[in-house]
Amino acid sequence: MSLQQIEQLPDMYDLIWVQWVLLYLTDIDFATVLQQLRRALRPKGLLIIKENCLLNKSSGWVDHRDSSLCRSDAELRNRFAEGGFGLVAQQQQQDWPDSLLPVMMYALQ
């Protein structure tokens, strides 16, 4: 079953880590998954998201080879806020090759 089809996760969690998954979801499925993950977090629980991210003014870039969507930092932040999450911390992946898309890590609550 795909992530966006899971109606409820089986437990409550202090930490959920999502890495290089959301870029394969449509905007609607992205919103659905954020809602599901929010319901699965305990109070004060953290959601960590690590994704490729455009750090310029572009709204996004589609890779037709694997059907992924690299969203911008601003677009990701908007999606997090729409999903009811506040940004606790963020950091760009260090020591990352310039030939690859930038990677950002977000801690949300």
C-alpha positions as CSV (number, residue, x, y, z in Angstrom):
1,M,0.0,0.0,0.0
2,S,1.3,3.5,-0.8
3,L,1.9,6.0,2.0
4,Q,-1.0,8.2,1.1
5,Q,-3.4,5.3,1.3
6,I,-2.7,4.5,4.9
7,E,-5.6,5.9,6.8
8,Q,-4.1,5.6,10.3
9,L,-0.7,4.6,11.6
10,P,-0.8,1.9,14.2
11,D,0.6,3.9,17.1
12,M,1.6,7.3,18.4
13,Y,5.2,8.4,17.9
14,D,7.7,10.8,19.5
15,L,9.6,11.1,16.2
16,I,8.8,10.3,12.6
17,W,11.5,10.7,10.0
18,V,10.5,11.0,6.3
19,Q,13.4,11.1,3.8
20,W,13.2,11.4,0.0
21,V,9.6,10.2,-0.1
22,L,7.5,13.4,-0.4
23,L,9.0,14.3,-3.8
24,Y,7.1,11.4,-5.3
25,L,3.7,12.6,-4.1
26,T,1.3,15.0,-5.8
27,D,0.4,18.1,-3.9
28,I,-2.9,16.6,-2.8
29,D,-1.2,13.4,-1.6
30,F,1.5,15.4,0.1
31,A,-1.3,17.2,2.2
32,T,-3.0,13.9,3.0
33,V,0.3,12.4,4.2
34,L,1.1,15.4,6.4
35,Q,-2.4,15.1,8.0
36,Q,-1.8,11.4,8.7
37,L,1.6,12.0,10.1
38,R,0.4,14.8,12.3
39,R,-2.3,12.5,13.8
40,A,0.4,9.9,14.5
41,L,2.6,12.2,16.5
42,R,2.4,12.4,20.3
43,P,2.1,15.9,21.8
44,K,5.5,17.6,21.4
45,G,6.5,14.9,18.9
46,L,8.7,15.8,16.0
47,L,8.4,15.2,12.3
48,I,11.7,15.3,10.5
49,I,11.6,15.8,6.7
50,K,14.7,15.4,4.5
51,E,14.2,16.2,0.8
52,N,15.8,17.6,-2.3
53,C,15.0,21.3,-2.3
54,L,15.3,24.2,-4.7
55,L,16.8,27.2,-2.9
56,N,16.0,29.7,-5.5
57,K,12.7,31.4,-6.5
58,S,11.5,28.5,-8.7
59,S,8.3,26.9,-7.4
60,G,9.5,23.4,-8.4
61,W,11.1,21.2,-10.9
62,V,9.9,17.8,-12.3
63,D,12.3,15.1,-13.1
64,H,10.7,13.1,-15.9
65,R,13.1,10.2,-15.5
66,D,11.6,9.2,-12.1
67,S,8.5,11.4,-11.9
68,S,9.7,13.2,-8.8
69,L,8.9,16.8,-8.0
70,C,11.6,18.9,-6.3
71,R,9.8,21.7,-4.5
72,S,11.3,25.0,-3.4
73,D,12.1,25.8,0.2
74,A,9.2,28.3,0.2
75,E,6.8,25.8,-1.3
76,L,7.7,23.2,1.3
77,R,7.3,25.7,4.2
78,N,3.9,26.7,2.8
79,R,2.9,23.0,2.7
80,F,4.1,22.4,6.3
81,A,2.1,25.4,7.5
82,E,-1.0,24.3,5.6
83,G,-0.6,20.9,7.3
84,G,-0.7,22.5,10.7
85,F,3.0,22.2,11.4
86,G,5.3,24.8,12.9
87,L,9.0,24.9,11.8
88,V,11.2,24.2,14.8
89,A,14.6,24.0,12.9
90,Q,16.0,23.6,9.5
91,Q,19.4,22.9,8.0
92,Q,20.9,22.4,4.6
93,Q,22.8,19.2,4.1
94,Q,26.5,19.9,4.5
95,D,29.4,18.6,2.4
96,W,27.0,17.9,-0.5
97,P,28.2,17.7,-4.1
98,D,27.4,20.8,-6.2
99,S,26.3,18.5,-9.1
100,L,23.3,17.3,-7.0
101,L,20.2,19.1,-6.0
102,P,20.5,20.8,-2.6
103,V,19.0,18.8,0.3
104,M,17.2,20.4,3.3
105,M,16.2,18.9,6.6
106,Y,13.2,20.3,8.5
107,A,12.1,19.6,12.1
108,L,8.4,20.2,12.4
109,Q,6.1,20.1,15.4
